[in-house]
Amino acid sequence: MNKLSTRTWLSFILIGIVGQFAWTIENMYFNVYLYNTISTDPSYIAAMVAASAVIATFTTLVMGALSDRIGKRKLLISTGYILWGLSTMAFGFISIKNISVLFPAANAVAMAAVFLIIMDCIMTFFGSTANDAAFNAYVTDMTNNNNRAKAESVLQILPLISMLIIFGAFDSMTQQGKWQEFFMIFGVMITAVGILSLILLKEPVLEKKSGSFSSNLIFGFKPLVIRENRKLYMALSALGLFSVSVQVFFPYFIIYLQNYLKIDAYALVLGIVMIVASIVSVISGRFIDKLGKLKFSLPATGLMFTGLIGLYFARTMLITILFGIVMMSGYMLVVASLSALVRDFTPRDQVGHFQGIRMIFAVMLPMLIGPFIGAMVIKNSNSTYIELGIVKNVPTPSIFLASAIILLLVLLPIIKLKRSATHEN
């Protein structure tokens, strides 16, 4: 089976894009919401990203193993999306004003930040159940080695399309302070797709797993399993290092454009960058399966590295757009090739088991490490401004330089995989 059906493509795209709406809001707009309405201390942002990453990983680990054990993906996807949307709606009700009413004796700023972090964790639990554990496994179930990179290249442009739509059509709401309406619109959308997925999704035929649930849960941590799947763990290591590099600058990117470069039209900048990068990804994706995923990963890493160095020196809107395109195009090619490699090396009869392991490498460790490196770089740069007597931290170009340095480490596992492939041939 090399050709995917129209129904399968529709399920990938619809469920994928709406899931990316939710992740875009969490990864970028929750940070902006906290920064603009609660506190400019980057430590709060780093703490929220880290807490979310831990919840996402353990949720995926448990629910991925559960989906394998019960032999069901559809139930977790549909239920998860419905609850994911409801928790997104609730986010808009957390504010300093509301918290001060509920807890008049508490520090309203600190308490509001804590509530934001807790709500982010709740939202992440539902999102990771539906998207990271069940939907990611579903994609692997419905594809094979001959069409997986093509499907992956389409899925990998969905985050960019998501950001493009949100920046282009809805960002003005956030700039006007209409945060509650903003979260409500996307919460309703996510819940609606969860309901629709009950009809759209075709349940893949899976065998229920035997053995105890605890044994299934720790399956991917067993030394024997790691040795038997050495290529998978090398690919995961490459994906993990790449993700750490991204998380150094990504949580602070919009804040950097707004407050350091003073680009009010940052939505236009991001829109142009994402459109061009998406085109590059779609054009390149069809060749990745034919020419080899590893062949694409090295030059793609070099392309992203060049873009990051360019962004470090960029000070004007035009130069930022140009190097943003280079960086994001490289980003798309790296993540498409490495994600497809991870799917290729994942044992077909234990797809759900390894979703949690993938999350440890691709989400938890990067989000625990990257944002705190970024926060440390920002604080040590001493770039601040005073507003209403309050000193506020501003991200600086140094976040791109730090990201580029870490990105070079990705070359180590990629080169090992290439050498391994050469020896086998």
GUDOKOL-816606 format. One line per 8 residues: number of its first residue (from 1); for each residue x, y, z of N, C-alpha, C. Coordinates in steps of 0.2 Angstrom, whole numbers, plus 2048, in hexadecimal, padded with zeros to 3 digits. Layout:
BEGIN
NUM> X Y Z X Y Z X Y Z | ...
This chain:
BEGIN
1> 804 7FA 800 800 800 800 804 806 800 | 805 809 7FA 809 80F 7FA 805 816 7F9 | 7FF 815 7F7 7FB 81B 7F7 7F6 81C 7FC | 7F6 821 7FF 7F1 822 805 7EA 825 802 | 7E5 822 805 7DE 824 803 7DD 82B 804 | 7D8 82E 801 7D5 835 802 7D3 836 809 | 7D0 831 80C 7CD 831 813 7D3 832 818 | 7D8 82E 816 7DE 82E 81B 7E1 835 81B
9> 7E2 837 815 7E6 83E 814 7E1 843 817 | 7DB 843 817 7D6 848 81A 7D7 847 821 | 7D7 841 824 7D8 841 82B 7DF 843 82E | 7E4 842 82A 7EB 844 82C 7EB 84C 82C | 7E8 84F 827 7E8 856 826 7E4 85A 82B | 7DD 858 82B 7D9 85B 830 7DA 85B 837 | 7DB 854 839 7DD 853 840 7E4 856 842 | 7E9 856 83D 7EF 858 83E 7EF 860 83E
17> 7EC 863 83A 7EC 86B 83A 7E9 86E 840 | 7E3 86B 842 7E0 86D 848 7E4 86C 84E | 7E7 866 84E 7EC 865 854 7F2 86A 854 | 7F4 86C 84E 7F9 871 84E 7F7 878 850 | 7F1 879 84F 7EE 880 851 7EF 880 859 | 7ED 87A 85C 7EE 87A 863 7F5 87A 866 | 7F9 877 862 800 877 864 803 87E 863 | 801 881 85D 804 888 85C 802 88D 862
25> 7FC 88C 864 7F9 890 869 7FD 88F 86F | 7FE 889 871 802 887 877 809 889 877 | 80C 887 871 814 888 871 816 890 870 | 811 894 86D 813 89B 86B 80F 8A0 86F | 808 89F 86F 804 8A4 871 802 8A3 879 | 803 89D 87C 803 89D 883 809 8A1 886 | 80E 8A1 883 814 8A4 885 813 8AC 884 | 810 8AE 87F 80F 8B5 87E 80A 8B7 882
33> 805 8B3 884 7FF 8B5 888 802 8B6 88F | 807 8B2 891 80A 8B2 898 80E 8B8 898 | 812 8BA 893 817 8BF 893 813 8C6 893 | 80E 8C6 88F 80A 8CD 88E 805 8CE 893 | 802 8C9 896 7FD 8CA 89B 7FF 8C9 8A2 | 804 8C5 8A3 805 8C2 8AA 80C 8C5 8AD | 812 8C2 8A9 818 8C4 8AB 81D 8C3 8A6 | 822 8C8 8A5 827 8C7 8A0 82D 8C3 8A2
41> 82D 8C0 8A8 833 8BC 8AB 833 8B6 8A6 | 839 8B5 8A2 839 8AF 89E 839 8A8 8A2 | 83A 8A8 8A8 83B 8A2 8AC 834 89F 8AD | 82E 8A3 8AD 828 8A1 8AD 826 89D 8A6 | 828 8A0 8A1 827 89D 89A 82B 896 89A | 832 896 89C 836 890 89C 832 88B 8A0 | 830 88D 8A6 82C 888 8AB 826 885 8A8 | 822 889 8A4 81C 887 8A1 81E 882 89B
49> 823 883 897 825 87F 892 827 878 895 | 82B 879 89A 82E 873 89D 829 86E 8A0 | 824 871 8A4 81F 86D 8A7 81A 86A 8A2 | 819 86E 89D 815 86B 897 818 865 894 | 81F 866 893 823 861 88F 823 85A 894 | 823 85B 89A 823 855 89E 81D 851 89E | 817 855 89F 811 852 89E 80F 84F 898 | 811 853 892 811 850 88B 814 849 88B
57> 81A 849 88D 81E 843 88C 81B 83D 890 | 819 83E 897 817 838 89B 810 836 898 | 80C 83B 896 805 83A 893 806 835 88D | 80A 837 889 80B 833 882 80E 82C 884 | 812 82C 889 815 826 88B 810 821 88D | 80B 823 892 806 81F 894 801 81E 88F | 7FE 823 88C 7F9 822 887 7FA 81F 881 | 801 820 87F 803 81C 879 803 815 87A
65> 806 813 880 806 80C 882 7FF 809 883 | 7FA 80D 886 7F3 80B 886 7F0 80A 880 | 7F1 80F 87B 7EE 80E 874 7F0 807 871 | 7F7 805 872 7F9 7FF 86F 7F6 7F9 873 | 7F5 7FA 87A 7F2 7F5 87E 7EB 7F3 87C | 7E7 7F8 87B 7E0 7F8 879 7DE 7F7 872 | 7E4 7F8 86E 7E3 7F8 867 7DE 7FD 864 | 7DE 803 867 7DA 808 864 7DE 80F 864
73> 7DD 813 85E 7DF 819 85E 7DA 81E 85D | 7D4 81D 85A 7CF 821 859 7CC 824 85F | 7CB 820 864 7C7 822 86A 7CC 827 86E | 7D2 826 86E 7D6 82B 871 7D7 832 86D | 7D7 831 867 7D8 837 863 7D1 83C 864 | 7CC 839 863 7C5 83C 863 7C4 83F 86A | 7C4 83B 86F 7C3 83E 876 7C8 843 878 | 7CE 842 876 7D4 846 878 7D3 84D 874
81> 7D1 84D 86E 7D0 854 86B 7CA 857 86E | 7C5 854 870 7BF 857 873 7C1 85B 879 | 7C4 857 87D 7C7 85A 884 7CC 85F 883 | 7D0 85E 87E 7D6 863 87C 7D3 86A 87B | 7CD 86A 877 7CA 870 875 7C7 874 87B | 7C4 870 87F 7C1 873 885 7C6 876 88A | 7CC 873 88A 7D1 875 88F 7D4 87C 88C | 7D4 87C 885 7D7 882 882 7D2 888 883
89> 7CC 887 883 7C7 88C 884 7C8 88F 88B | 7CA 88B 890 7CA 88D 897 7D0 891 898 | 7D5 891 894 7DB 895 895 7DA 89C 895 | 7D6 89F 891 7D4 8A6 891 7D1 8A9 897 | 7CF 8A5 89C 7CC 8A7 8A2 7D1 8A8 8A7 | 7D7 8A7 8A6 7DD 8A8 8AB 7E0 8AE 8AA | 7DF 8B3 8AF 7E2 8BA 8AE 7E4 8BC 8B5 | 7E8 8C1 8B6 7EA 8C4 8BC 7E4 8C7 8C0
97> 7DF 8CA 8BC 7D9 8CC 8BF 7D5 8C7 8C2 | 7D4 8C1 8BE 7CF 8BC 8C1 7D3 8B8 8C7 | 7D9 8B8 8C6 7DD 8B4 8CC 7DD 8B9 8D2 | 7DD 8BF 8D1 7DD 8C4 8D7 7D6 8C4 8DB | 7D1 8C2 8D7 7CA 8C2 8DA 7CA 8BB 8DE | 7CC 8B6 8DB 7CC 8AF 8DE 7D0 8AF 8E4 | 7D7 8B2 8E3 7DC 8B1 8E9 7DE 8B8 8EB | 7DA 8BC 8EE 7DC 8C3 8EF 7E2 8C4 8F4
105> 7E4 8BF 8F8 7EA 8BF 8FC 7F0 8BD 8F9 | 7F0 8BA 8F3 7F6 8B7 8EF 7F9 8BC 8EB | 7FF 8BA 8E9 802 8BE 8E4 7FF 8BD 8DD | 7FB 8C1 8DA 7F7 8C0 8D4 7FB 8BE 8CE | 801 8C1 8CD 805 8C0 8C8 808 8B8 8C8 | 80B 8B7 8CE 80E 8B0 8CE 808 8AB 8CE | 802 8AC 8D1 7FD 8A7 8D1 7FA 8A6 8CA | 7F9 8AC 8C7 7F7 8AB 8C0 7FC 8A7 8BB
113> 802 8A8 8BC 807 8A4 8B9 807 89D 8BA | 806 89B 8C1 805 894 8C3 7FF 891 8C0 | 7F9 895 8C0 7F3 892 8BD 7F4 891 8B5 | 7F7 896 8B2 7F9 895 8AB 7FD 88E 8A9 | 802 88D 8AE 806 887 8AD 802 881 8AE | 7FD 881 8B3 7F9 87B 8B5 7F4 87A 8AF | 7F1 87F 8AC 7EC 87E 8A7 7F0 87C 8A0 | 7F6 87E 89F 7FA 87C 89A 7FB 875 89A
121> 7FC 872 8A0 7FE 86B 8A1 7F7 867 8A0 | 7F1 86A 8A2 7EB 866 8A1 7EA 866 89A | 7EB 86B 896 7EA 86B 88F 7EE 866 88C | 7F5 866 88E 7FA 862 88B 7F8 85B 88C | 7F5 859 892 7F3 852 893 7EE 850 88D | 7E9 853 88C 7E4 852 887 7E7 852 880 | 7EB 857 87F 7EE 857 878 7F3 852 877 | 7F7 850 87C 7FC 84B 87A 7F9 844 87A
129> 7F3 843 87E 7F0 83D 87D 7ED 83C 876 | 7EA 841 873 7E7 841 86D 7EC 841 867 | 7F1 846 867 7F5 847 862 7FC 844 862 | 7FF 844 868 806 841 868 806 83A 869 | 801 837 86D 801 830 86E 7FD 82D 868 | 7F6 82F 868 7F2 82B 863 7F2 82D 85C | 7F2 833 85A 7F3 835 853 7F9 834 850 | 7FF 835 853 805 833 851 806 82C 84F
137> 803 828 854 803 820 853 7FF 81F 84D | 7F9 822 84C 7F4 821 847 7F8 822 840 | 7FC 828 840 7FF 829 839 804 824 838 | 808 821 83C 80C 81C 83B 809 815 839 | 803 814 83C 7FF 80E 83A 7FD 80E 833 | 7FB 814 831 7F7 815 82A 7FC 816 825 | 803 817 826 808 818 821 80D 812 821 | 811 812 81C 817 80D 81C 81D 811 819
145> 822 80D 818 829 810 817 829 813 810 | 824 812 80C 824 814 805 820 81B 804 | 81C 81D 809 818 823 809 819 827 80F | 81D 825 814 81D 828 81A 821 82F 81A | 826 830 816 829 836 816 825 83C 813 | 821 839 80E 81C 83E 80A 817 840 80F | 814 83B 813 80F 83D 818 812 842 81D | 818 840 81F 81C 844 824 81D 84B 822
153> 81F 84C 81B 820 853 819 81A 857 819 | 814 854 818 80E 858 818 80C 859 81F | 80D 854 824 80C 856 82B 810 85B 82E | 816 85B 82B 81B 860 82E 81A 867 82C | 816 868 826 815 86F 825 80E 872 828 | 80B 86D 82B 805 86F 82F 806 874 835 | 80C 873 839 80D 878 83E 80E 87F 83A | 811 87F 835 812 886 831 80C 889 82F
161> 808 884 82C 801 887 829 7FD 889 82F | 7FD 886 835 7FA 888 83B 7FC 88F 83D | 803 890 83E 805 896 840 803 89C 83B | 803 89A 834 802 89F 82F 7FA 8A1 830 | 7F6 89C 831 7EF 89E 832 7EE 8A2 838 | 7F1 8A0 83D 7F0 8A3 844 7F2 8AA 843 | 7F9 8AB 841 7FC 8B1 840 7F8 8B6 83C | 7F6 8B3 836 7F2 8B7 831 7EB 8B9 833
169> 7E8 8B5 836 7E0 8B6 837 7DF 8B8 83E | 7E3 8B6 843 7E0 8B6 84A 7E5 8BA 84E | 7EB 8BB 84C 7F0 8BF 850 7EE 8C5 852 | 7EA 8C9 84E 7E8 8D0 850 7E3 8CF 856 | 7E0 8CA 857 7DC 8C9 85D 7E0 8C9 864 | 7E6 8C6 863 7EB 8C6 869 7EE 8CD 86A | 7EF 8D0 865 7F2 8D7 866 7ED 8DC 868 | 7E6 8DB 867 7E1 8DF 86A 7DF 8DD 871
177> 7E2 8D7 874 7E1 8D5 87A 7DB 8D0 87B | 7D8 8CE 875 7D2 8CA 875 7D4 8C2 876 | 7D8 8C1 87B 7DA 8BA 87C 7D5 8B5 87E | 7D0 8B7 881 7CB 8B2 883 7C7 8B0 87D | 7C5 8B5 878 7C2 8B3 872 7C7 8AF 86E | 7CD 8B0 86E 7D2 8AD 86A 7D3 8A5 86C | 7D3 8A4 873 7D3 89D 875 7CD 89A 874 | 7C7 89D 874 7C0 89A 873 7C0 898 86C
185> 7C2 89C 867 7C1 89A 860 7C5 893 85F | 7CB 892 861 7CF 88C 860 7CC 887 864 | 7CA 888 86A 7C8 883 86E 7C2 87F 86B | 7BD 883 868 7B7 881 865 7B9 87D 85F | 7BE 87F 85B 7C0 87C 855 7C3 875 857 | 7C7 875 85C 7CA 86E 85D 7C5 869 860 | 7C1 86B 864 7BB 867 866 7B7 864 860 | 7B5 869 85C 7B1 867 856 7B5 861 852
193> 7BB 862 851 7BF 85D 84D 7BF 856 851 | 7C0 857 857 7BF 851 85B 7B9 84D 85A | 7B3 851 85A 7AD 84D 858 7AD 84B 851 | 7AF 84F 84C 7AF 84D 845 7B3 846 844 | 7B9 846 848 7BD 840 847 7BA 839 849 | 7B5 83A 84D 7B1 833 84E 7AE 830 848 | 7AD 835 843 7AA 832 83D 7B0 831 838 | 7B5 836 838 7BA 836 832 7BF 830 833
201> 7C1 82F 839 7C7 82A 83A 7C5 823 839 | 7C9 820 835 7C9 819 834 7CD 815 839 | 7CB 811 83E 7CF 80E 843 7D3 809 840 | 7DA 809 840 7DF 804 83E 7DE 7FE 841 | 7DF 7F8 83E 7DF 7F2 841 7E5 7F0 845 | 7E4 7F0 84B 7EA 7EF 850 7E9 7E9 854 | 7EE 7E6 856 7EE 7E0 85B 7EF 7E3 862 | 7EA 7E1 866 7EB 7E3 86D 7F1 7DF 870
209> 7F5 7E3 874 7FB 7E1 877 7FA 7DD 87D | 7FE 7D7 87E 7FE 7D3 884 803 7D6 889 | 803 7D3 88E 808 7D5 894 805 7DA 898 | 809 7DC 89D 806 7E1 8A2 807 7E8 89F | 803 7EC 8A2 803 7F3 89F 80A 7F6 8A1 | 80C 7F5 8A7 812 7F8 8AA 818 7F6 8A5 | 818 7EF 8A3 81D 7ED 89F 81D 7F0 898 | 817 7F1 895 816 7F5 88F 819 7FC 890
217> 817 7FF 896 819 806 897 821 807 897 | 824 803 89A 82C 804 89A 82F 800 895 | 82C 7FE 890 82E 7FA 88A 834 7FD 887 | 833 804 885 839 807 881 83F 809 885 | 83F 808 88C 844 80A 890 849 804 892 | 847 7FE 88F 84A 7F8 891 851 7F8 88D | 857 7F6 890 85D 7F6 88C 85D 7F2 886 | 85A 7EC 886 859 7E7 881 855 7EB 87B
225> 850 7EE 87C 84C 7F1 877 850 7F7 874 | 854 7FB 878 858 800 875 85D 7FD 871 | 861 7F8 873 866 7F4 86E 863 7F2 868 | 85D 7EF 868 85A 7EC 862 857 7F2 85E | 856 7F8 860 853 7FD 85C 858 803 85C | 85F 801 85B 864 806 85C 863 80C 857 | 861 80A 851 860 810 84C 85A 814 84E | 855 812 851 84F 816 853 852 81B 858
233> 856 819 85D 858 81D 862 85D 822 860 | 861 820 85B 866 825 858 862 82B 854 | 85C 829 851 858 82D 84D 854 832 852 | 852 82F 858 84F 833 85D 854 838 860 | 85A 836 861 85F 83A 864 860 840 85F | 860 83F 859 861 844 854 85B 849 854 | 855 846 855 84F 84A 855 84F 84E 85C | 851 84B 861 852 84E 868 856 854 868
241> 85C 854 865 861 859 865 85F 85F 861 | 85C 85D 85B 858 862 857 853 866 85A | 84F 862 85E 849 865 862 84C 86A 867 | 851 868 86B 854 86C 870 856 873 86C | 85A 873 867 85C 879 863 856 87D 862 | 850 87A 85F 84A 87E 85E 848 882 864 | 847 87E 869 844 881 86F 848 886 873 | 84E 887 871 852 88C 874 850 893 872
249> 84D 894 86B 84B 89A 869 843 89A 868 | 840 895 866 839 895 864 834 898 869 | 834 896 86F 830 899 874 830 8A1 875 | 835 8A3 873 836 8AB 873 836 8AE 86D | 835 8AB 867 835 8AE 861 831 8B4 85F | 82B 8B3 861 826 8B9 860 828 8BE 864 | 829 8BD 86B 82B 8C2 86F 832 8C6 86D | 836 8C2 86A 83C 8C5 867 83B 8CA 861
257> 836 8C8 85D 835 8CC 857 831 8D2 859 | 82D 8D2 85E 829 8D7 861 82D 8DC 865 | 831 8D9 869 834 8DE 86E 83C 8DF 86D | 83F 8DB 869 846 8DD 868 847 8E0 861 | 844 8DD 85C 845 8E0 855 83F 8E5 854 | 83A 8E5 858 835 8EB 858 831 8EA 851 | 830 8E4 84F 82C 8E3 849 825 8E1 84B | 821 8E7 84A 81A 8E6 84C 816 8E1 847
265> 818 8E1 841 815 8DC 83C 819 8D6 83C | 81A 8D3 842 81D 8CC 842 819 8C7 83F | 812 8C8 83F 80E 8C3 83C 810 8C2 834 | 811 8C8 831 813 8C8 82A 81A 8C4 829 | 81E 8C6 82D 825 8C2 82D 824 8BB 82E | 821 8B9 833 820 8B1 834 81C 8AE 82E | 817 8B2 82B 813 8AF 826 817 8AE 820 | 81B 8B3 81E 81F 8B2 818 824 8AC 819
273> 827 8AC 81F 82C 8A7 820 829 8A0 820 | 823 89F 822 81F 899 823 81D 896 81C | 81A 89B 818 818 899 811 81D 896 80D | 823 89A 80D 829 898 809 82B 891 80B | 82C 890 812 82F 88A 815 82A 884 814 | 824 886 814 81F 880 812 81F 87E 80B | 820 883 806 821 881 7FF 828 87D 7FF | 82D 87F 802 833 87B 802 832 874 804
281> 82E 873 80A 82D 86D 80D 829 868 808 | 824 86B 805 820 867 801 823 864 7FB | 827 869 7F8 82B 867 7F2 830 862 7F4 | 834 863 7F9 839 85E 7FB 836 857 7FE | 831 857 801 82E 851 804 82D 84C 7FF | 82B 84D 7F9 82A 847 7F5 831 844 7F3 | 836 847 7F4 83D 844 7F2 840 841 7F8 | 83E 842 7FE 841 83F 804 841 838 804
289> 83B 835 802 83B 82E 802 83F 82A 7FD | 83F 82E 7F7 843 82B 7F1 84B 82C 7F2 | 84D 831 7F5 854 832 7F5 857 830 7FC | 853 830 801 856 82E 807 855 833 80D | 853 831 812 851 836 818 858 839 81B | 85D 835 81B 863 837 81E 867 83C 81A | 866 83B 813 86A 83F 80E 867 846 80F | 861 847 811 85E 84E 812 85F 851 818
297> 861 84D 81D 861 84F 824 868 854 825 | 86D 852 822 873 856 823 873 85D 820 | 871 85D 819 871 864 816 86B 868 819 | 866 865 81B 860 868 81E 863 86B 825 | 867 868 829 869 86A 82F 86E 870 82E | 872 870 828 876 875 826 872 87B 824 | 86D 87A 821 868 880 81F 865 883 825 | 863 87F 82A 860 882 830 865 886 834
305> 86B 883 834 871 887 838 872 88D 834 | 873 88E 82E 874 894 82A 86E 899 82C | 868 897 82C 863 89B 82E 863 89E 835 | 865 89A 839 866 89C 840 86B 8A1 841 | 871 8A0 83E 876 8A5 83E 874 8AC 83B | 871 8AB 835 86E 8B1 832 869 8B5 836 | 865 8B2 83A 860 8B5 83F 864 8B8 844 | 86A 8B6 846 86E 8B9 84C 870 8C0 84A
313> 872 8C0 843 874 8C7 841 86F 8CB 83E | 869 8C9 83C 863 8CC 839 861 8D2 83E | 860 8D8 83B 85D 8DD 83F 857 8E1 83C | 856 8DF 835 851 8E2 832 84B 8DD 830 | 846 8E0 82E 840 8DB 82D 841 8D7 827 | 844 8DA 821 846 8D6 81B 84B 8D0 81C | 850 8D2 820 856 8CD 821 853 8C8 826 | 84F 8CA 82B 84C 8C5 82F 848 8C0 82B
321> 844 8C2 826 83F 8BE 822 844 8B9 81E | 849 8BC 81B 84D 8B8 817 851 8B2 81B | 854 8B3 820 857 8AE 824 852 8AA 828 | 84C 8AD 829 847 8A9 82C 844 8A3 827 | 844 8A5 821 842 8A0 81C 847 89A 81C | 84E 89C 81C 853 897 81B 853 893 822 | 852 896 827 852 892 82E 84C 88D 82E | 846 890 82C 840 88C 82C 840 887 827
329> 842 888 821 843 883 81C 847 87D 81E | 84D 87F 821 851 879 824 84E 876 829 | 84A 879 82E 847 876 833 842 871 830 | 83E 873 82B 839 86E 829 83C 868 826 | 842 869 822 845 863 81F 848 85E 824 | 84B 861 82A 84E 85D 82F 848 859 833 | 843 85D 835 83E 859 839 83A 854 834 | 839 855 82E 836 851 82A 83A 84A 829
337> 840 84B 828 845 845 826 846 841 82D | 847 845 832 848 841 839 842 83E 83B | 83C 841 83B 836 83E 83D 834 838 839 | 835 839 833 834 833 82E 839 82D 830 | 83F 82F 832 844 829 834 841 826 83A | 83F 82A 83F 83D 827 845 837 822 844 | 832 824 83F 82D 820 83E 82F 81A 83A | 834 81A 836 837 814 832 83A 80F 837
345> 83D 812 83C 841 80D 841 83C 80B 847 | 836 80E 847 832 80B 84C 82F 805 84B | 82F 800 84F 82C 7F9 84E 825 7FA 84C | 822 7F7 847 81C 7F8 845 816 7F5 84A | 818 7F0 84E 814 7ED 853 814 7F0 85A | 818 7F6 85A 819 7F9 861 819 801 860 | 815 803 85B 815 80A 85A 813 80E 860 | 80E 80C 863 80B 810 869 810 811 86E
353> 814 80B 86F 819 80B 875 81E 810 874 | 820 811 86E 826 816 86D 824 81D 86C | 81D 81F 86C 81B 826 86C 81E 82A 872 | 81E 826 878 820 82A 87E 828 82B 87D | 82B 826 87B 832 826 87A 834 82C 875 | 830 82C 870 831 832 86B 830 839 86F | 82B 839 873 82A 83F 876 82F 841 87B | 833 83C 87E 838 83E 883 83E 841 87F
361> 83F 83F 879 845 842 875 842 848 871 | 83C 848 86F 83A 84E 86A 837 853 86E | 834 852 874 830 857 877 833 858 87F | 833 853 883 834 854 88A 83B 857 88B | 841 853 889 847 856 88A 849 85C 887 | 847 85D 880 848 864 87D 844 86A 881 | 83E 868 883 83B 86E 886 83D 86F 88E | 840 86A 890 843 86B 897 84A 86F 896
369> 84D 86E 891 854 870 890 854 877 88C | 851 877 886 851 87C 882 84F 883 884 | 849 884 887 846 88A 889 84A 88D 88F | 84D 889 893 851 88B 899 858 88E 896 | 85B 88B 891 861 88D 88E 85F 894 88B | 859 895 888 857 89B 885 856 8A0 88A | 853 89E 890 852 8A3 895 858 8A5 898 | 85D 8A1 899 863 8A3 89C 867 8A8 897
377> 867 8A6 891 86A 8AB 88C 867 8B2 88C | 860 8B2 88C 85C 8B8 88D 85E 8BC 893 | 85E 8B9 899 860 8BC 89F 867 8BF 89F | 86C 8BB 89C 873 8BD 89C 874 8C2 897 | 870 8C3 893 871 8C9 88D 86F 8D0 890 | 86C 8D0 896 86A 8D6 899 867 8DB 895 | 862 8D9 890 85E 8DD 88C 857 8DE 88F | 856 8E4 892 850 8E5 896 84D 8EC 894
385> 847 8ED 896 844 8F3 895 83F 8F4 89B | 83D 8FA 89D 839 8FC 8A2 832 8FE 8A0 | 82D 8FB 8A3 826 8FD 8A1 822 8FE 8A7 | 820 904 8A9 81C 905 8AF 820 903 8B5 | 827 904 8B5 82B 903 8BA 82D 8FC 8BB | 82B 8F7 8B6 82D 8F0 8B7 832 8EF 8B2 | 838 8EB 8B4 83D 8E9 8AF 83B 8E3 8AC | 83B 8E3 8A5 839 8DE 8A1 83F 8DB 89D
393> 83F 8D4 89C 845 8D1 899 843 8D1 891 | 848 8D1 88D 846 8D1 886 84B 8CC 882 | 848 8C7 87F 84C 8C2 87B 851 8C6 876 | 857 8C3 875 85C 8C6 871 85E 8C1 86C | 862 8C3 866 864 8BF 861 868 8B9 863 | 86B 8BA 869 86F 8B4 86C 86C 8AD 86C | 865 8AE 86D 861 8A7 86D 862 8A3 866 | 863 8A7 861 864 8A3 85A 86B 8A0 85A
401> 870 8A4 85D 877 8A1 85D 878 89B 861 | 874 89B 867 874 895 86C 871 890 868 | 86B 891 865 868 88C 861 86C 889 85C | 870 88D 858 874 88A 853 87A 886 855 | 87D 888 85B 882 884 85E 87F 87D 860 | 879 87C 863 877 876 865 875 872 85F | 872 875 859 870 872 853 876 86E 850 | 87C 870 851 882 86C 84E 883 865 851
409> 880 864 857 880 85E 85B 87C 858 857 | 877 85B 853 873 856 84F 877 852 84B | 87D 855 848 881 851 843 883 84B 846 | 885 84A 84C 888 844 84F 883 83E 84E | 87D 83D 850 879 837 84F 877 836 847 | 877 83C 844 875 83B 83C 87B 838 839 | 881 83A 83A 887 837 837 888 830 839 | 886 82E 840 886 827 842 881 823 83E
417> 87B 825 83D 876 822 839 879 821 832 | 87C 826 82F 87E 825 828 884 820 828 | 888 820 82C 88D 81B 82C 88B 814 82D | 886 813 832 882 80D 833 87F 80A 82C | 87C 80F 829 878 80D 822 87D 80B 81D | 883 80E 81D 888 80D 818 88B 806 81A | 88C 804 820 88F 7FE 822 88A 7F8 820 | 884 7F9 820 87F 7F4 81F 87E 7F3 818
425> 880 7F8 814 87F 7F7 80C 886 7F4 80A
